[in-house]
């Protein structure tokens, strides 16, 4: 199939932007790319789709999100972190069933596809949510998923007894680490290689040194990547100091650093931490909306980029973002560091689009397959309809995508050469069935958790 007459932002090594461009898709691959006129001459018998007035970008890659938490969208707004986590989110998640986990995965994936995310990294899927259901949802939907199964053996945050997990979320080595290995053996590279299974380790203080060391040894032996929250809040920094470490010296001591690890948030770092990340090739997932909403702080993104650290972008979970729309995340990532530094040039739109595409692909070890529009790579791309009042005029396609476009402007999404969103509608799931099921189950979870009187707005309902 020939996709014709679009402005194509390739994010290829030369960062070419092709005006009146075309992409030829054969099977699951990009077979050719270039000017529309040239490709029409080369492939006169090929069926085609006219994309006049659209911008095409590589499929977006979210390097951090929590699929289960989409059922909890809006359930813990405007709370400080201890209340947010210990009194709301953990309590609600501790009342999930496997059926809830499947419904949560489906609505998360539906939203991601509709807003242009074609590949995502699930950070920390608990056993009680039903990992098989998560994999089934990925398989059925057509999305590409790197799926972190939780690894833990300590049921507090940063070893602080005030921050105790709900009993329904507590797992030991056998359930978490061995369970993750079992799921890796069962699901890794299934669904036409769209599923990859990862270790999703809990934050330092939630995992013993011994379990980290066992996990990292197995990860190296079996080539299982690792993702982990790290240095998100001040309490994390205090934990590392209590161990006579900085964040990265601690991670190094238990074998966590390296090119197969994605560390998330990374707000509270010093210069030695930044240098260590660059030296080891460890990746970072930047989540500016979550960090701002929970008042965690602002990641040192400019320092990381200047040091050569590979940084991807993530939305985090719906309770600390309220959307899984990576296009919206791009705008904040491009703006917040300007405000913090008083420097409007410090992070560009081009750098942010790289974070959401090729950098994300590198973080997931998939840069040879996705993240840019190149001949031979997977046909994963997003079509944005620019024929709208709020998107015209524009002078730079990249700036338009980063600063003006949201997920509601996505018209078509292709993953593995298959159209999964067309005309802004899901092709692989019944959208109404998905949201109705999520709506019903979210209310049931709140009731089971005994939080009906707390999970509501502050103004009276009449």
N, C-alpha and C positions, 0 to 999 in steps of 0.2 A: 504494500500500500504506500502511495506517495502522499505525504502531507505537504501542501503547497502554499506559497505566497505569504508565509509568516515571517515575522522578524525573529530570528533564532539566536538566542544567547547561548552559545555552545559551552562556555567555561572550559574549552579545550586548552592545551598548553599555551597557545598564542592568544587565548581569550577573544577569539573571533566572534563578532556579532554580524550575522548575515542578514542583510536586508533583502526582501523578496526571496526568502530562502525556501528550501525543501528538504525533507527527510524521507528516505526510502526505508521502509521496515520490511524485513523478510524474516518470518518466524519470530523469534524472540530477540533479534539483533537489528542494530542499525546497519544497513547494507551500503548506504551512500548518503552523503549530505553535501549541500552546496546551493548554488543559485537555482531558482525554480525553472527558469528557461532551459538551463543546461540539463537538468534532470528530466524534464519533460521530453527533450530531444533524445536522451539516452534510453528512456523507458516509456515509449509511446503507448504501449499496450497495458501499462500498469493502471489499476484503479487508483483514483485519487480523491483527496479531501481538500477543499478550498479553505484555507485559513487566513484569508485576507482580513487585516485589521486585528490580528492576534499576535501576541508574543509567546514564543515557546521557550521554556527553560528546562534544564534537567529535572528529573523527579527530585523532590526535596527529601532530605535525610534528617530525621529527628534523632539526635544522639542521647536524648533522655526523656522518658515519659513513663507514667504508671497507668497501665490500662485499667486496672481494677478501680482506680480512684475516679474515673469518669462518672460512675454511679453516685459519687459524693460531690458532684459539682454544686457549689454554692452552699455546702453544708457547714462551713466553718469560716465564713468571711469575717475579716476585720478583727481577728483574735491574735494575741501574742503567742509565740511559738509553743510554749509548754501547754497552754490551754488548747491550742490548735491541734497539737499532736496527741497529747495524753488523754484529753477529755473529749475529743471529738473523733479525729481520724482513726487512731488505733482502736478506739472502742467500736466504731462502725465497721472497720475492716475485720475486727475480731468476731463479727457476727455474719460474715459472708458465708455463703454456701458455694459449692462448685458451680451450680447453676447460675448464681449471681455473677461469678467470675466469667463465665461464658458470655452472659449478657453484657457485662462491662467491656469485655474484649471486643465484642461486635460493635457497640456504639462508639468506642474509641477508634476502631479501625475505619468505621463508616465516616466519622468526622475527619480523620486524617486524609483519607482518599478524596473526599469531597473538597478539601482545602489544599490539595496538592502534595501531601506527604506520601511518598511511594515506598519508603523504607524507614523503619524505626527501631530503636533500641529500648526494649522494656527493661526497666532497671532492677526490679526486685519482686518477682511474682511469688507470693507465699503459697505453700502447699495446699492450704485450705481453699484457695481460689480455683483449684483444678487446672493444672498445667496442660493436661490433655485438651481441655476445652479451649485454652488460649491458642494452642497449635492448630486445632480444628478451625477456629475462627480465621486465623491467618490463611490456612489452606483454602477455605471456602471463598474468601474475599478477593484473593488475587494480590494482596499486598506482600511486601517483602519484610520479614520480621527477624530481628536478632533478639532473642528472648532470654532474659536473665532470670534464672531460678534462684531464690534467696538462699544464702549461706549465712548461718548464724549459730551462736550457742550461748549468748548472754542477752538477757531479756530487759535491758535498760538502755538508755541513750547516754553515751559518753560515761558509762559506769556510774551514773548519777541515780540514786534510788528514787529521787523525786520524779524521774522520767521513766517510769516503769511501763513496759508494754502490756497491752491487754492479754490475758491468758490465752485467748483464742488465736493469738499470733505467734506464740512462743514455739520455737522449733529447736531441736538438738542436732548434733552432728549427723546422726543417722538419717533423720528426716530431711535435713537441708542439704548437706554436702553429698551424701550418698544418693539422695533423691534427685539432685541435680545431675549427677553422673548417669543415673538411670534414664532420665529424660533426654540427656544428650545421646545416649546409645539408641533411644527409641526414635527421636525426632530430628536430630541434626541432619541437615541437607535434604530433608523431605520436602514435599510440595514443590517438585521441580527445582530444588535447591533454593527455594525462597525462604526456608526456615534455617536459622542457625541458633544453636543453644549455647548460652553463656552462663558463667557463674555470676550471680548478682549478690555480691557480698554486702552485708550490713556495714554501716559506718564504724570506723575504729572506736572501740569501747563497747560495741555490740558483737564482737567476735574475739575470741581469745587468740593470743599470739600463736599458740600451737595449731589452731584450726586454720588460721591464715596461712601458716607455713605449709600445712598439709595441702590446702587448696591450691596454693601457688605451685607447689611441686607437681601436683596432678595436672594443673593447667599447662605447664611446660611439657609434660610427658605426652598429653593427649591433644595439645593445641586447642584448648578451650579458652576463649578470651574471658576477660574479667571486667566488670563494671562495678563502681562503688561510689557512693556519696563521700565527699571528703572536704573538710575545712569549710563547711557551709555556714556555721554560726560561731559566735564567740566561744560557746561551750566546747566546741570541737577543739579550738585552739588551746583552751585551758586543759583539756584532756591530754593533748600532746605534750604540753609543758609539764604536766604531772608525771609523764613518762620520761622526762628529760630529753625530749625530741622536738623538732619542728614537724609540721605535717609530712613533708617529704622524706625526712630522715627516718621517721617511723615507718612510713610505707616501704622505704628501701630495706629496712631491717627485717621485714617479714616477706620480702620478695614480690611486692605488689607492682613495682615500677617496670615499665617496658612497653614495647610497641603493640602489645596485645591487651593493653589496659586502657579503659576510659574512666577517668576520674571526674566526678560531677560536682558542679558549683565552684569549688576552689576559690572561695572569697577571701579567706584569711591566710594569706601566704606572705612570706618574706622573700627577699631577693635570692637567698640560697635555694628556696623551694622552686622558684621560677627557673633558676639555672639547672637544677636537678631534673626537672621535667624535660627541658630541652636536651640535656645530656643523654637521658634514657629513652627519648622518643615516646614518652607517655602522652596520651591524648587527654584533652579536657573538653567537657561538655558545659557550655555556657547557657545559663537559664536566667536571663535578666528579669523577666516578669516575676517569677517565683521569688527571686532574691529581694526584689523591691517590695512585693506584696507582704512577705513575711518579715520585712525589715531585717534581713540577714546581713545586708551590706551590698557592696558593688564589687564584682570580680575585677581583678587587675588585668582586664583583657588587653589593653594596649601594651603593657609590659610583656605579657605572654606572647603576643604576636611579634613584637620586636625581638624577642629572644628566640624566635623560630619554633615555638611550641605549636603543634597542630590543634586548633580549637574548632569544635563543631558547635551546633546550636540545638537546644532542646526546649520544649514547652514545660517540662515537669508535669505534675499531675493536675487534674482539673480543680481540686480544692484550693490550690495555691496559684492558679492562673485563670481558671474558669473557661479556658478554651484550649483545644489541641491544634490551633491554627498557627503553623510555623511562619506563614507570611506575616501575621501580626507580630510574631516574636522578632522577626528580622527588623522591623521598624524600630522597636525599642532598643534592640542591640546596637543599632546604628546611631541612636540619639542619646541614650543615657550617659555614655562615656564622654560625649561632647559637653554635657551639662556638668558632669563631675570634674572635668579637667579645664573648663573654660576654653576649650580648644575645638572649634568646629571641624577641624581637619583630622582629628586624631584617629577616627575609625570611619572608613569610607563605605558607601553603599556596595562597591565592588567587593571589598573584603567580607562584608556580611553575607552577600550572596555566595561567595566561596565557602563560608562557614556552613551554610545551609545545603550545600551540594557536594563539591569535591572534597572539602575538608571532612565533612561528615562521613563520606565514603571511605576516606583514608582511616578515620578513627575506627570504622567497623571492619577494616581489612578488605574492603570491597572496591577499592579505587580502580582496579583493572576491569571491573564489570559495570560500575555505575558512577554517578557523580558528575559526568560531563557527557556531552553529545558528540561522540566520536565513532567513526566507522569501526565495527567489530564489537562495540560495547552493547550491553543490554538496551533494548528499546524501552527505557523508562523516561517519560517526559510529561510535562504539564503544559496545557494550552490555556492562556489567559486572554479573555475577550476584552480588548481595550476600547471597544466601540460604545463607550459609556460616558455620560456627562462628567462623572467624578474622576475619570481617568484621562481626560483630554483637556488641554494639549499636553504632550510630553516631548522632551528633547533627548533624553537618555533612557533607553529601554531598561537598563539596570536600575537607575534611580527610580523610575516609575514602578518597577516591581517591588523594590524595597520600601519606598516611602508612601506609595499611593494604593497599591493593590492589597486586597485582603482575600481570604479564602472564598468569599462569596463571588469573586470575579473569575473563579476557575470554571472553565467550560468543559474541558476534556482532560482525562488522565489516562495514560498508557503505562502499563507495567508488564514487563516481559513480552512486549509486543501485543498484548491484549488490551482492548479498551475496557477500562473498569469504571470510568465516569464519562458520560456522554450528555451534552446539553445540560450540564450541571446536575445530572441524576445518576445515582448508583446503578450499575449494570449487574452487580454480583450479589446484591442483598436487597431485600424489601425494606426501604428506608423507614416507612411508617411502622412496620412490625418491629424493627430494631428499637426505635425510640419509645414506642408504647411499652415494650417489654422492660426497657431500662427504667422508664418512669414508674412502672408498677413495682419493680424489684427494689428500687431505691427507697420507696416509702416503707416497704416491708422490712428492710434492713434497719431503718431508723426506729421503727416500732420494736423490733427484736432487741435493739440496743437500749431501749428505754429512754430515748432522747427526743421523743416527739415534741415535748414542751420547750426544748432548747434549740432544736434545728428549725429555726424560722426567722423571719425578719424582725427588726426592732419596732416597727410601726404596727399599730393594731389592724387586724383584718376584720372587716365588718360585712 
